[in-house]
Structures are given as structure tokens and as C-alpha cells.
Amino acid sequence: MSHTSETVAVDDGDAGYHKGLKSRQVQMIAMGGAIGTGLFLGASGRLVTAGPSLAIVYAIAGVFAFFVVRAMGELVMHRPSSGSFVSYSREFLGERSAFFVGWMYFLNWACSGVADVTAAAKYVQFFWPNVPQWIPALGALVLVLAVNMVSVTLFGELEFWFAAIKVLALVAFMVIAIVVLVSRTPIDGNATGPALIAEHGGFFPHGLLPAVLILQGVVFAYAAIEMVGVAAGETAEPRKVIPKAVNSVGWRIAIFYVGSVLLLVMLMPSTSYDKDVSPFVTFLSSLGVPGAAGIMDIVVLTAALSSVNSGLYSTGRILRSLSAAGSAPRFLGVMSRGGVPYGGVLLTACVYVLGVVLNLVVPGESFEIALNFSALGILSMWSMIMICNLALQRKARRGEIERPAYRLPWAPFTNYLTLAFLVLVLALSYWDVPAGRIMIYAIPGVVLLLVLGWFAVRHRVRAVAAEHAR
């Protein structure tokens, strides 16, 4: 790579941000990224499909999610940047790679944000069922957009409390579940405990194949763990704060995902859960806890709003990094006095408005329409993080840079193993009918759009690089 492109990568796109995120906020951003609607709501359908083996699948996918976020942590230690993996792709692989991963990341958050705006609307309808779905969808978007446009400090505070609600809800469930198990309280006539798993077909009641095929959905449940890397550029003392946040991701996944599923299948047979109802609601309702559905609905609404909040925040920073190098329109690089890259935030919000329109036109299908297209962005972005980490290791071996002391364990073996895992998840998507096949069939179209986009901006990219070389 030329000195010019490296200068652009290191110096451009990070100026103007305020170091407004506190350590406690970054810790909660990391925690909130690892806990979302994929657990609170998505676990039900996967429990019905795969049974108790869901805990094993969560554990396997969680290991690779940890490798990804740890590789991200090493890149942050090399150079904290709000451009995150786009900035690292530019530095180690060139602007074409940065263009690809940046717009794929935008695709991921644009689609998942549309899905989460839809989800938030559905959860509001629990309390006000007669309200048209598009109204709470628009209200949720306006609320979170207003917070993001003010300052990073306000974003961090909102995300802190969103994450705190999710964590408190899970801790409360676990305490109640453990008390029920220890006291041997029966539920719906079934004795609780580990024997319940064996009595209903063991860990693989439907065979191995269903457990393998839910991998894609489980990976999606961990989709926002990279948020901690994006937040590094606006964190005071990132080299001190980020390793603590990254290291905590592993045990949080083990406790909250694997632990919760194990508790659920020791409390009730997996066949007792309803794919359209949160498994926590099913359990608490069976215990006769008053208002369980309403309480959990508020928690899941919080998780959906947290995802919309994170999407606006992270895409704003990523799009500004792209704009700084010429890979995105200049408007996406503008910054407010409060240190908010409002051009990128507003573009993402405009896409989220499509979610409101979908809620108006096809309220029954809008969630699935959006969700099918977001998984491709996640797989691409995680792959690029691992490839950038490999490139960092290569440069360090050649003596061109000093590799940080905080590293991805067992690299480069874990890099290649994680990349192989992500390819496997993509391949398995073909058998996830129809959602996975829609994603597979969409790949050529997405690639074509990216190629055309690159040809449209490549002259401006060269002009920006030449300007920085002067």
C-alpha cells in the first residue's frame, strides 16, 4: 500500500469527534451488543426447532463471535478509530476493501434497523393493539434520531440504560429460575431439573440437522458485538477501556445465552415454548407471575430501540470514514458542533423511514423482508475484521508495525478457523427456506451494485488521496 493511502486511513475521518463516552457506557455498549432480540424473542423459535441443542449452538457461535470481537480489540489497540473496520480495511487492504465493507455494514444496519423499527411497533401494539403499526414505528425512529443528533454523550447514556434494562431482566429471570430449580417446584405438572432434558429426547430431540441449520439465526443474534470497536474513537483512554469491554463479551455470552437456554430447558420441555412468544414470558406465565408478558414486552421493546439507536450511531461514523476518503458523498462527512456526523445519521434514518412505509403497506411481512438481507452484511463485516487482523499480523512479522500486546489468541489459526466458520454459515443458509435462499440469491445483485458503486467513486477516491499527499 502506498504511503498516501495509509495517511488517509490514519489521519482522515476521525477529526472533530468528542471523547464523550465514559468507561461505564462503553462496558454497557459491549454488553448491550451481545444481548438483543435474538435472545429475548428469537430463542423461542430455535428452541422449538432444535430443542436443548440450542445451548450448544449458542456456545459454538459465541466462541467465534468472541474471536471476532477480540480481533477487533487488537485492531483498536493498534489505532483507535471511529471509522473502525472501514478505517482498518483502508490501512491494510486499500480503499476498495474499505468501500466494500463500509457499504456492506451500512446494508446490515439499514436492513436490521428497518426490522427493529418494525419490531418496536409490534411491541407497542401489545399495550395499544388498535394503533396502526406505522405510528409507533415512526415514533420510535423520531425518538432515537433526536437523541443521536444531540451528542455522543447522550447516545452513550441512552445505550447505558437500554443495556441495563436488558441485563436486569435476564438476571431477574435467572434468579427466579434457579430458585424454582433448587426448590424442585413443578411447572405444568412436569418435574424441573436436568432430568427433564433426558425425558424429552436429550439435547438433540430432532436430530443433528436442525441444530446445524439454525446457525445463521444464532450468528445474527450476536450481530452488534463490533459496536465496541466503533465506540473506541469517541472514548477517553480507549487502550485502557476497550480490552476490559472486549474480554467481558465471552463470559457474558456464556452466562446470558448458554446459561439462559440451559435454564429454560430444565424448567420446561422445549416443545412447551411458542415460536411467536418470548420463552421468558412462557416460563413466567406458567409460574403465574402477574404481568409477565407486559414486563417482558417492555424489555424486548428496549432491545429493539437499542438496536435502532446503535444502528444510527455506528453507520453515521462508518459513512463519515467512507466520505473522508471519497468513497461516499461529501454530505455524509459533515459534522455538527456537538461532534455528531449528522449526514450519515440522517441517511440511515431515511432508510429506516422505509421501515415505517413497510409497516404501512405490508405490516405482516415487513420484519422478514428486512431481516433476510441483513445477515449478508454481518458475515461480510466479520470476515473483513478477521482479514484485517491477519494483515496486521503480516505487517508486524515484516517489521513494518509493532503488533499490540493485546492480541487475538492462537492467531493466525483462529483467523482462518473463524473465516471457515463464516463460510459454512453462508453455505448453510441455502437450506434455510425461504429466508436463507433469498439472501443467497441476492448476492450477485449486491455484488453488482458494489462494483458499479466503486467505478462511480474511484476517480474521487484518487483525487482525495492526491490532495492528502500534497
N, C-alpha and C positions, 0 to 999 in steps of 0.2 A: 504494500500500500504506500502511496506517496505521502510525503510529509504534509502536503496540502490537505488531503482528506483527513489525516489524523488531527491536524489543527482544528479543522471544522468540528470534528467529533468531540474533541476535548473542550474547546472554548465556546462553542456556539450552542444556544438553546437553553442554557442554564442561568444566564444573567437575568436579574430582576426578581427572582423568587425570594420570598421572605422565609427565613428559618423559623417558621411559626409552629411546627409540630413538636410537642413535648414527648418525653420518653414514655409516659403512661399512655398517650394517644397512639404512638407507634406500636406499642405492645398490643393494644386493643385492635388496631388495624390488622396486625398479623393474625390475631385470634379470630376476628370477625371474618377475615378472608378464608379461614379454614372451616367456618361454620356457617351454613346458609340453608336455603330452602331445600337443597339436595338431601339434607338430613331430616329437617323438620317435616317435610311433606313427601319428598321423593323416596324415602326409605320404605314407605308402605307398599308401593307397587313392586319394589325389588324384593321385599320380604315375601310377598305373595308368589313372585316368580321363582325365586331361588332359595327361599327358606333361610335357615340359620347360616348357610354358607355366605350370606351377605357380609357377615362379620369378617370372614376370611378375605373376601374380595376387597372390602374397605381397607383391610390391613395391607394387602399387596399393593393396591393403588396408592395407599398412603405412604408406603416406603418410597415409591417413585416420585410422588408429589414432594416428599421431603428432599430427595436428591435434587429436584428441580429448584426448590427454594434455597437449598444450600449452595448450589452452583450460582444462583442469583446473588446470594450473600457474598460469595468470593468476588464476583464482578463489582459489587458495591464497594467492597474493601479496596479493590484496585482503584476505583474512581467513582465516588457518589455522583449520581446524575438524575435529574428529573426526567430526562429522556430515556432512562432505564435501558432496557434491552435494545431499543432502537439506536440509542447512542453507542452501545457496545457493539452492535452489529456494524454500525458505520466505522467504528475504530478498527475492528478486527477483520471485517469481511468486505467492507466497501458500501457505497451508498445504495447500490441496487438491492443488497440484502436488507439494509435499513428500510428502504421503501417497501419491500415485500412484507417484512414482519410488522412494520408500523401500521400498514393498511389492513393487514390480516387481524391485528389486535383491535383496530377500530371496528372491523366486521364483527368480531367476537362480542365486544361490549355493546355495539349497536343492536345486535340481534338479541343478546341476553337481556339488555335493558328494556327492549320492547316487550320481551316475555315477562320481565319483573314488573313493569308498569301494569301489564295485564293482570298479573298475579295480585298485585296490591289492590286493584279494583275489585277482584273477586273476593278478597278477604274483607274489604269494607262492606260488600254486599251481605256478609254474614249478619251484620247488625242492621243494615238498611236494604233488605232484599228488593225493594221496589225502585231503588235508584238505578237509572240506566248505567251500564258498566263503564261507559266512556267518561262520565262525570268524575268519579273518584280517580280514574286513571289520569285525567288532566290535572286534578287537584294534587295528586302525589307528585307529578312531574314539576308543577309550579313551585311547590314547597321545597323540593330538593334543589331545583335550579337556583332559587333565590339564595339558599344557603351557600352553594358553590360560588356564586358570583360575588359574595362579600369578601371572604378571605379564607386562606388555608387554615387559620386557627379555628374559625367557626366550623369548617368542614371536619377538622380533626375532633372537635368537641362533640359534634353530632354523631360521628362514627364511633367515638368512645362509648356513648350511651347506647347506641344501637347494639354494639357488641356486648356491652354489659348486660343488657336485657336478655340476649340470646344465651349468654353463659349462665346467668342466674336461673333461667328457665331449665337448662339442662342439669345444672347442679341440683335444683329442687326435685326434678324427676328422679335423678339418681338416688338421692336421699330417701325419697318415698319408696322407690323400687327395692332398695337394699333392706329397708325396714320390713317390707312385705315378704321378701325372701327369707330374712332371718327369722321372722315370726311364723313362717310357713303358712301364711294366710292364703287360702284357696281363692281362685278367681274363676267365676262362671263354672264352678264345680270341678275345676282342674287343680290338682296339687301343683304348687310352684316349685321351681328348683331345676338343677341341671338334668334331672331325670326326664323332665318334660321334653327336652330335645330328643332324647333317645326314643321316647314313646311315640314320637310323631315323625319317624323316618330319619333321624340323625341330622347331621349337618347338610347332607345333600339329598333331601327327600324327593326331589325331582330329577336327580342325576347331576352329572358334572356340567353338561352343556349349558343349562340355564344360568349357572353361576358364571361361566365364561362370557356369555353373551351380554351380561349386564355391565361389563367393564366400562363401556363407553359412558353410560349414565353415571357410573361411580366416579370416573375421572372428571366429568362435568361438575360433580358435587364439590370438587376441590378447586374450582376454576379461578378463584380470586386470590390464591396464595401469593402470587407475584406482586400484589399491591404494595407489600412492604418494601420492595425494591424501588418502585416509583416514588414512594414517600421519602426515600433517602435524601433526595435532592433538596427537600424542604425541612430537614430535620437537623436540629442543633446536635453537634457531636455524633454524626451518623456512624463513624467507625466504632464508637462505644455502644450505641443503642442498637444498631441493626443485628449484630451477632446474637445478642440476647433474644431479640424478637424471632430471629430465624430458628435458633436452637429450640425454642419453645414450641414450634409448629409440630415437631414429631410427637411429643408426649400429648399434645392437645388432640391430635388425630387419634392416637391410641385410646385416650380416655373417652373423648366425646363421640367418636364414630364407632370404633370397635366395641368400647365398653357399653355404649347405649344399646347397640344391636344385641349384644350378648344378654344384657338385662331384659330386653324386650322378649326374646325367645325363651328365656327362663321363666317369664311371668305368664305368657300366653302362647299357645301354638301359633306358628306363623300363618296358618290358614285362618286364624281369627281376625287378622287385620284386613282392612278395606283399602284398596289401592287409591281411592279418592278421599280418604280421611287420614289425617296425621296419625301415625302409630301411637304417639304420646296421648292424643285425645282418646283413641280407642282404649288404651290401658286405664287412663284416669277416669273415663266414663264408666268402665267396668267396675271400678272401685267405688263408684258413686260419688266422686268428687264434684261438688256443685260448681257449675260454670266452667268446667274443664275445657269445653270446646271454645268458649268465648275467650278465655285466658290464652289458650294456645293460638287462637286466631290472631290475637294482638301480637304475639311473639313472631308468628310467621309473617305478618304484615311488616313488622320491624325488619325482619330478614330481607324482605323484598325491597323495602325502602333503602336499606343499607346497600344493597347491590346497585340500585339506581344511583345512589349517592357516590359510590365507588367508581361506577362507570363514567359519570360526568367528570369526576376528578382526574382519573387516570388518562382518559382519552384526551382531555384538554392538554395535559403535559406531553403526551406522546405526539399529538398533532403539532404542537409548538416545536418540538425537536425536529420533526419532518420539515416544517416550514422553514426553520432556520437554515437548513441545507438545500432548500429549493425543491424538495420532494412533495410539497403541499402548497396550496395557495398562500400568499402573504398574509391574508386576513387571519389565518389560523395561528399566526405567530404573535399577534398583538397582545399586549399585557396591560392590565389595569394598574392604577396606582396602588391598589391593595395586593399586588403580586399575583393576580389571577389571570391565566391565559384564556380570556373570555371568548376569543374567536373559536377555539376548539371546543370549549364547553358548550357554546351556542349551537355549533354544528351538530354535536351529539344530541343535544336537546331537540333539535329539529327532526332528527331521525326518530327520537322517542315519541314525537308527535304522531309519527306513522303508527305507533302502537295504539295511541288514542283513536286514530282513524280505524284501525283494525278492530278495535273494541266496538266501534260504532257500526261497522259494516259486517264483520264476521265474528261476533263475540264468542262463539263456541269454539272456533279453531285458531284464534289469534295467538294463543300461547304456544301451540305446537308449531305453527308456521315459523315463528321466530326462533324457537329453541333448536330446531333442526339445523339451522345454519350457523349457530354459534360454536358448536363443537369443533368445527374445522379450524376456526381461529385459535382455539385453545391448544389443539395439537400442534399447530404451526408455531405458535409463540413458545410453547415449552420446548419444542425441538430446537428452535433458534437459540434459546438460553443455553442449552447443553452444547450446541455447536460453538457459540461464542466462548464458553468456558474452555472448550478444547483448544480454541485458537489462542486464548490467554496462556494456557499451559505450554503450547508450542513456542510462543514468543519468549516465555520465561526460560525454556530449555535452550533457546538460541542466544540467551543473554541480552535480549532487546529490552525487556522489562523485568522488574522484580516481582515474583509471584507473592501475593499476600500470605501471611501466616495462617489466616483463617481460610480454610480450603474445603472443597468438596471431598469427602472421604473416599478413599480407594479409587481415585481418578487415575488414569482415564477409563478404567474398566466400567465404573458406574455411569460415565457419559454414554458409552456405547450400549450398555445394557438398557439404560433409560430410553435411548433412541429406538432400540429394537422393540421395547415395550410399547412405545407410542405408535410405531408402525403396525404392531399387532392389533392395537385398539382400533386403528383406522380400518384395517382389513376386516376385523370382526363386525364393524358397523354395517357391512353389506348384509349380514344376516339379521340385522335389527330392522324388521319390516313394519311400516314403510319409512320411519324416520331416518334410520341409518342410510338406507339406499338413496333417499333424497339428497343427503349430504354427499354421498359418493358421486352421484350423477351430476351434482352441481360443481364439482371440482374443475372440469375443463372450462366451464364458463367463468369461474372465479379467476383461474389462471390467465385466461384470455384478457379479462378486464385489467388484471395487474400488468400484463405485458403492454397493452395499449396505453395504460396509465404511465408506465415508465418511459415509453417512447415520447409521450406528450411532455414530460417534465425534464428529460435528460439534458437538454440544452441549458435550461435554467440552473440545474444542479452544477453543470460545468462552469457557468458564469459565476455562481456564488462561490465555488471553490477557488476560481481565479481571483475573485475580489479579495478573498481572505489570504491569498498567497502574497498579495502586494504588501 
